[in-house]
């Protein structure tokens, strides 16, 4: 989808959101990305946070928070899998020339925009991928089509065995990286209590019996 087409859809959504919630965003505010401007970034982030189809992907600046999300839902998402994956992305490492062209390239939408409170608790960064369609138009593109270039768009994949779930979540809990610290809701409080009082207890017993 082109940037202009998604912007048109976002403006329609904004009318309904503003009517139902009383909240409004300045859709004319733009963020400059070298050779193009992206309007309505804060409202687009709001849409992404609330489940609206979005070109944004949600990342975190913390490797520990990334590990938490990788292992958090392992029972439902990693069935029959031997490992979970954590991706590390770096847009530009300070070497080579800044790259522009018609091939897809990735941009980061910094943490300075106003978004949901969880955005700050989770040290979130939004990424999006675009390619130039013609002189005046850009289109959102697939991350898989991005080619690594000199000094830019580095993506590393780390595979961690599923068997490390207990060690990882227990270590993160000691660092106060829990559902409650990252979501600050009653539901996440109960999830944290279940993790500590049931899951960790079961894992500790299993580990103790295994070592006997």
Steps between C-alpha positions, in 0.01 A plus 500: 500500500627850422567750779233734360238222492569395858488865607158532335374199697653633824310828457172309471582296811593817686153647451340196665756477781463872577120469502494199734786593736516878490873480423651667195842500333660752266521292182698769320804456727773330296824320583777553245691196375765638268319498170137464608266607780270270695187677632275406791768288670355530851153400389644216290680380814167517687337288229786247517478475879126431486511227237426693180683357194825693490831521313671554837672216684554532874858451626678578828834661575554253788637151424357385834148613416538334160593176678194531724264524203679216323444262793179640650248308287719206423237241592255628239737626231794262504335159488726239343775760465849459638580870534364853506655782299607853587578740216747784539477785251730795443395760248837670458835422663690814400700353213439531130267749335136557578313289246193596301347341195206311362576180691316453833667651804412513870451804722460535874237726649671624815375484856435875514147482356202502737342155527342269756666484844604139434718631216727655763481216750614259228761735344324461167616607157285473189654389173357518151623403154451705183611513139483779246232446236558816301629853553207603719376176655626240748347164578523285812702187427589161647789475744604173336582689180756727666860436402777575745708792378832651601464641849121470498206267566675233707274225630626220724293201615577325830344159566466404868397148608146471639649310793644830629155644574516447876848649535417799284166590661635444852799724429279768346264485798796576728564805278133603540425431134157347543157524338401748771803729453447505123119532485402648840150351506302273730514223240878524477524506882311170517718358221812596697363336816417183307852492359659541842268289717422216258739479204822572688393270786431213260826557314695510829346169613569335167857621507546382858363152426716474189812572705419246774 
